[in-house]
Amino acid sequence: MITVLASIIGYLIGCLHGSQLVSMYKRVDIKNAGVKNAGASNTTILLGWKYGIFVALFDILKSTFAILIVLYLLKMYGISGDEQILLIYITALFVILGHNYPITMKFSGGKGTASLVGILLAVDWKIAVIGIGLLLVITITTDYLVIGVLVMYLSFLLSTYVFFGLEPTLIVIFLSILSIAKHMENYHRIITKQETKLSSMFRKN
């Protein structure tokens, strides 16, 4: 029962999109413009870094909020230890699924990067420091966000295995494969030198 509840909470909160709020405010269809992605990076490309940061923060905080709600419920049910960790990771899985395949956007949403950052912050501060630190360093070094995202997922995978064992790691493996599939167009644009660089995103006000 608690597993189903955690999954529903994760998915429904994941369906909430910062880009939808900005789309309504600016009357711009972010999902079907630019690189056609309902996320912070495309919002930045279309409307500038201020709106991109808003979308990123919204999607980060919704993920953290979802896991905190589930943690509160788990404490009420007296669930702790390995079972608690696994349920947190299940919640994280459904937050990403909700973000990527939201019922509010006909199951076509974003790619889950900001949502993963919020998940890292809620799961464990050590995993968050490693993952977010690598995301920033690799993204700034390469000037491509998608490469930083790939390294962040790999870091999340390895650190989850070290700190929490096999079962949560299997969930992260699935999330990593999902992220790679979602970003295939970005990798292709890097090869063809058409991918938008981080530095160029922040030139737009």
TORKOL-4160 file (C-alpha; in steps of 0.2 Angstrom, whole numbers, padded with zeros to 4 digits, m for minus):
205
<pt num="1" X="0000" Y="0000" Z="0000"/>
<pt num="2" X="0014" Y="0012" Z="0005"/>
<pt num="3" X="0023" Y="0008" Z="m0011"/>
<pt num="4" X="0008" Y="0013" Z="m0022"/>
<pt num="5" X="0005" Y="0029" Z="m0012"/>
<pt num="6" X="0024" Y="0034" Z="m0014"/>
<pt num="7" X="0022" Y="0030" Z="m0033"/>
<pt num="8" X="0006" Y="0041" Z="m0035"/>
<pt num="9" X="0013" Y="0055" Z="m0025"/>
<pt num="10" X="0029" Y="0055" Z="m0035"/>
<pt num="11" X="0021" Y="0054" Z="m0051"/>
<pt num="12" X="0008" Y="0068" Z="m0048"/>
<pt num="13" X="0020" Y="0080" Z="m0041"/>
<pt num="14" X="0032" Y="0076" Z="m0055"/>
<pt num="15" X="0018" Y="0081" Z="m0068"/>
<pt num="16" X="0019" Y="0099" Z="m0061"/>
<pt num="17" X="0030" Y="0108" Z="m0074"/>
<pt num="18" X="0038" Y="0125" Z="m0071"/>
<pt num="19" X="0038" Y="0127" Z="m0090"/>
<pt num="20" X="0019" Y="0126" Z="m0090"/>
<pt num="21" X="0018" Y="0141" Z="m0078"/>
<pt num="22" X="0030" Y="0151" Z="m0089"/>
<pt num="23" X="0021" Y="0146" Z="m0105"/>
<pt num="24" X="0004" Y="0152" Z="m0098"/>
<pt num="25" X="0012" Y="0169" Z="m0092"/>
<pt num="26" X="0022" Y="0172" Z="m0107"/>
<pt num="27" X="0010" Y="0164" Z="m0119"/>
<pt num="28" X="0024" Y="0154" Z="m0128"/>
<pt num="29" X="0022" Y="0136" Z="m0131"/>
<pt num="30" X="0039" Y="0131" Z="m0124"/>
<pt num="31" X="0036" Y="0112" Z="m0127"/>
<pt num="32" X="0034" Y="0115" Z="m0146"/>
<pt num="33" X="0046" Y="0129" Z="m0149"/>
<pt num="34" X="0065" Y="0129" Z="m0149"/>
<pt num="35" X="0072" Y="0112" Z="m0146"/>
<pt num="36" X="0055" Y="0106" Z="m0142"/>
<pt num="37" X="0058" Y="0102" Z="m0124"/>
<pt num="38" X="0047" Y="0107" Z="m0108"/>
<pt num="39" X="0062" Y="0110" Z="m0097"/>
<pt num="40" X="0074" Y="0124" Z="m0090"/>
<pt num="41" X="0087" Y="0123" Z="m0104"/>
<pt num="42" X="0074" Y="0126" Z="m0118"/>
<pt num="43" X="0065" Y="0139" Z="m0108"/>
<pt num="44" X="0082" Y="0148" Z="m0107"/>
<pt num="45" X="0085" Y="0146" Z="m0125"/>
<pt num="46" X="0068" Y="0154" Z="m0129"/>
<pt num="47" X="0065" Y="0167" Z="m0115"/>
<pt num="48" X="0082" Y="0170" Z="m0107"/>
<pt num="49" X="0091" Y="0164" Z="m0091"/>
<pt num="50" X="0079" Y="0172" Z="m0079"/>
<pt num="51" X="0064" Y="0162" Z="m0084"/>
<pt num="52" X="0076" Y="0147" Z="m0086"/>
<pt num="53" X="0082" Y="0148" Z="m0068"/>
<pt num="54" X="0064" Y="0149" Z="m0062"/>
<pt num="55" X="0059" Y="0133" Z="m0071"/>
<pt num="56" X="0074" Y="0124" Z="m0065"/>
<pt num="57" X="0071" Y="0130" Z="m0047"/>
<pt num="58" X="0053" Y="0125" Z="m0048"/>
<pt num="59" X="0057" Y="0107" Z="m0055"/>
<pt num="60" X="0071" Y="0105" Z="m0042"/>
<pt num="61" X="0060" Y="0110" Z="m0027"/>
<pt num="62" X="0045" Y="0099" Z="m0033"/>
<pt num="63" X="0056" Y="0084" Z="m0033"/>
<pt num="64" X="0063" Y="0087" Z="m0015"/>
<pt num="65" X="0045" Y="0091" Z="m0009"/>
<pt num="66" X="0039" Y="0075" Z="m0016"/>
<pt num="67" X="0052" Y="0065" Z="m0007"/>
<pt num="68" X="0050" Y="0075" Z="0009"/>
<pt num="69" X="0031" Y="0071" Z="0009"/>
<pt num="70" X="0035" Y="0052" Z="0007"/>
<pt num="71" X="0048" Y="0053" Z="0021"/>
<pt num="72" X="0035" Y="0060" Z="0032"/>
<pt num="73" X="0023" Y="0047" Z="0028"/>
<pt num="74" X="0036" Y="0033" Z="0031"/>
<pt num="75" X="0040" Y="0040" Z="0048"/>
<pt num="76" X="0021" Y="0039" Z="0052"/>
<pt num="77" X="0021" Y="0021" Z="0047"/>
<pt num="78" X="0037" Y="0017" Z="0056"/>
<pt num="79" X="0046" Y="0012" Z="0041"/>
<pt num="80" X="0065" Y="0015" Z="0041"/>
<pt num="81" X="0081" Y="0007" Z="0036"/>
<pt num="82" X="0083" Y="m0002" Z="0019"/>
<pt num="83" X="0064" Y="m0002" Z="0016"/>
<pt num="84" X="0064" Y="0017" Z="0018"/>
<pt num="85" X="0078" Y="0020" Z="0006"/>
<pt num="86" X="0070" Y="0009" Z="m0007"/>
<pt num="87" X="0054" Y="0018" Z="m0006"/>
<pt num="88" X="0063" Y="0035" Z="m0007"/>
<pt num="89" X="0071" Y="0028" Z="m0023"/>
<pt num="90" X="0054" Y="0022" Z="m0030"/>
<pt num="91" X="0047" Y="0040" Z="m0026"/>
<pt num="92" X="0061" Y="0047" Z="m0036"/>
<pt num="93" X="0058" Y="0035" Z="m0051"/>
<pt num="94" X="0040" Y="0041" Z="m0052"/>
<pt num="95" X="0044" Y="0059" Z="m0050"/>
<pt num="96" X="0055" Y="0058" Z="m0065"/>
<pt num="97" X="0042" Y="0048" Z="m0075"/>
<pt num="98" X="0029" Y="0061" Z="m0070"/>
<pt num="99" X="0041" Y="0075" Z="m0076"/>
<pt num="100" X="0045" Y="0066" Z="m0092"/>
<pt num="101" X="0028" Y="0058" Z="m0096"/>
<pt num="102" X="0015" Y="0070" Z="m0087"/>
<pt num="103" X="m0003" Y="0067" Z="m0089"/>
<pt num="104" X="m0005" Y="0086" Z="m0090"/>
<pt num="105" X="0005" Y="0087" Z="m0106"/>
<pt num="106" X="m0001" Y="0072" Z="m0115"/>
<pt num="107" X="0013" Y="0061" Z="m0108"/>
<pt num="108" X="0026" Y="0072" Z="m0117"/>
<pt num="109" X="0036" Y="0082" Z="m0105"/>
<pt num="110" X="0054" Y="0086" Z="m0101"/>
<pt num="111" X="0070" Y="0076" Z="m0098"/>
<pt num="112" X="0071" Y="0076" Z="m0079"/>
<pt num="113" X="0088" Y="0085" Z="m0076"/>
<pt num="114" X="0082" Y="0098" Z="m0064"/>
<pt num="115" X="0071" Y="0085" Z="m0056"/>
<pt num="116" X="0086" Y="0074" Z="m0053"/>
<pt num="117" X="0095" Y="0088" Z="m0044"/>
<pt num="118" X="0080" Y="0090" Z="m0032"/>
<pt num="119" X="0080" Y="0071" Z="m0029"/>
<pt num="120" X="0099" Y="0071" Z="m0025"/>
<pt num="121" X="0096" Y="0085" Z="m0012"/>
<pt num="122" X="0083" Y="0075" Z="m0004"/>
<pt num="123" X="0091" Y="0058" Z="m0004"/>
<pt num="124" X="0108" Y="0061" Z="0004"/>
<pt num="125" X="0119" Y="0077" Z="0005"/>
<pt num="126" X="0135" Y="0067" Z="0001"/>
<pt num="127" X="0127" Y="0060" Z="m0015"/>
<pt num="128" X="0121" Y="0078" Z="m0019"/>
<pt num="129" X="0137" Y="0086" Z="m0017"/>
<pt num="130" X="0146" Y="0074" Z="m0028"/>
<pt num="131" X="0133" Y="0073" Z="m0041"/>
<pt num="132" X="0129" Y="0092" Z="m0042"/>
<pt num="133" X="0147" Y="0096" Z="m0041"/>
<pt num="134" X="0152" Y="0085" Z="m0056"/>
<pt num="135" X="0137" Y="0092" Z="m0065"/>
<pt num="136" X="0143" Y="0110" Z="m0063"/>
<pt num="137" X="0162" Y="0106" Z="m0066"/>
<pt num="138" X="0159" Y="0095" Z="m0082"/>
<pt num="139" X="0146" Y="0107" Z="m0089"/>
<pt num="140" X="0157" Y="0122" Z="m0087"/>
<pt num="141" X="0172" Y="0113" Z="m0094"/>
<pt num="142" X="0164" Y="0106" Z="m0109"/>
<pt num="143" X="0151" Y="0120" Z="m0112"/>
<pt num="144" X="0138" Y="0107" Z="m0114"/>
<pt num="145" X="0124" Y="0104" Z="m0101"/>
<pt num="146" X="0120" Y="0087" Z="m0108"/>
<pt num="147" X="0138" Y="0080" Z="m0105"/>
<pt num="148" X="0137" Y="0086" Z="m0087"/>
<pt num="149" X="0120" Y="0078" Z="m0085"/>
<pt num="150" X="0127" Y="0061" Z="m0091"/>
<pt num="151" X="0141" Y="0062" Z="m0078"/>
<pt num="152" X="0129" Y="0067" Z="m0064"/>
<pt num="153" X="0119" Y="0051" Z="m0068"/>
<pt num="154" X="0134" Y="0040" Z="m0068"/>
<pt num="155" X="0140" Y="0048" Z="m0051"/>
<pt num="156" X="0122" Y="0045" Z="m0044"/>
<pt num="157" X="0123" Y="0027" Z="m0050"/>
<pt num="158" X="0140" Y="0023" Z="m0042"/>
<pt num="159" X="0137" Y="0033" Z="m0026"/>
<pt num="160" X="0120" Y="0024" Z="m0024"/>
<pt num="161" X="0128" Y="0007" Z="m0026"/>
<pt num="162" X="0142" Y="0012" Z="m0013"/>
<pt num="163" X="0130" Y="0019" Z="0000"/>
<pt num="164" X="0114" Y="0009" Z="m0002"/>
<pt num="165" X="0117" Y="m0007" Z="m0012"/>
<pt num="166" X="0109" Y="m0016" Z="m0026"/>
<pt num="167" X="0091" Y="m0013" Z="m0026"/>
<pt num="168" X="0091" Y="0006" Z="m0027"/>
<pt num="169" X="0105" Y="0005" Z="m0039"/>
<pt num="170" X="0094" Y="m0005" Z="m0051"/>
<pt num="171" X="0082" Y="0010" Z="m0051"/>
<pt num="172" X="0096" Y="0022" Z="m0055"/>
<pt num="173" X="0101" Y="0011" Z="m0069"/>
<pt num="174" X="0084" Y="0012" Z="m0077"/>
<pt num="175" X="0084" Y="0031" Z="m0074"/>
<pt num="176" X="0101" Y="0033" Z="m0082"/>
<pt num="177" X="0095" Y="0023" Z="m0097"/>
<pt num="178" X="0080" Y="0034" Z="m0099"/>
<pt num="179" X="0090" Y="0049" Z="m0098"/>
<pt num="180" X="0102" Y="0043" Z="m0111"/>
<pt num="181" X="0087" Y="0039" Z="m0122"/>
<pt num="182" X="0079" Y="0056" Z="m0119"/>
<pt num="183" X="0096" Y="0065" Z="m0123"/>
<pt num="184" X="0100" Y="0056" Z="m0139"/>
<pt num="185" X="0095" Y="0071" Z="m0150"/>
<pt num="186" X="0107" Y="0082" Z="m0139"/>
<pt num="187" X="0121" Y="0070" Z="m0142"/>
<pt num="188" X="0118" Y="0070" Z="m0161"/>
<pt num="189" X="0118" Y="0089" Z="m0161"/>
<pt num="190" X="0135" Y="0089" Z="m0152"/>
<pt num="191" X="0142" Y="0078" Z="m0166"/>
<pt num="192" X="0135" Y="0089" Z="m0179"/>
<pt num="193" X="0140" Y="0105" Z="m0170"/>
<pt num="194" X="0122" Y="0111" Z="m0168"/>
<pt num="195" X="0119" Y="0109" Z="m0149"/>
<pt num="196" X="0117" Y="0125" Z="m0140"/>
<pt num="197" X="0131" Y="0129" Z="m0128"/>
<pt num="198" X="0129" Y="0134" Z="m0110"/>
<pt num="199" X="0138" Y="0150" Z="m0113"/>
<pt num="200" X="0127" Y="0155" Z="m0127"/>
<pt num="201" X="0111" Y="0152" Z="m0117"/>
<pt num="202" X="0116" Y="0165" Z="m0104"/>
<pt num="203" X="0119" Y="0179" Z="m0117"/>
<pt num="204" X="0100" Y="0180" Z="m0119"/>
<pt num="205" X="0092" Y="0191" Z="m0106"/>
